[in-house]
Amino acid sequence: MADVNSLKVQIEELREKLHQLVIDKKGNFVDHEVAQLSAQLDELIVAYEKVK
């Protein structure tokens, strides 16, 4: 399993990517791509909470 610092970096990178995607999709939070990326971010956050 990834360490805490690695997870923090991954979470921040994915958060920034998600933020940009939402801008690109003009705020459409129900877009399939946005929902998929959000789910990936959720998984990373859960993993982080388990190891911190």
JOBELLIN-V228132 format. One record per backbone hydrogen bond with DSSP energy under -0.5 kcal/mol. NH is the residue of the N-H (numbers start at 1). CO is the residue of the C=O. E is the energy in kcal/mol with one decimal. If there is no record, write none. Layout:
<<NH:CO:E> <NH:CO:E>>
//
This chain:
<<7:3:-2.3> <8:4:-2.4> <9:5:-2.1> <10:6:-2.5> <11:7:-2.9> <12:8:-2.5> <13:9:-2.6> <14:10:-2.5> <15:11:-2.6> <16:12:-2.3> <17:13:-2.0> <18:14:-2.7> <19:15:-2.5> <20:16:-2.3> <21:17:-2.3> <22:18:-2.5> <23:19:-1.8> <24:20:-2.8> <25:21:-2.3> <26:23:-1.7> <27:22:-3.2> <28:25:-1.0> <29:27:-1.5> <31:28:-1.3> <35:31:-2.7> <36:32:-2.4> <37:33:-2.4> <38:34:-2.5> <39:35:-2.1> <40:36:-1.8> <41:37:-2.2> <42:38:-2.4> <43:39:-2.0> <44:40:-2.0> <45:41:-2.4> <46:42:-2.4> <47:43:-2.3> <48:44:-2.5> <49:45:-2.5> <50:46:-1.7> <51:47:-1.3> <52:48:-1.8>>
//
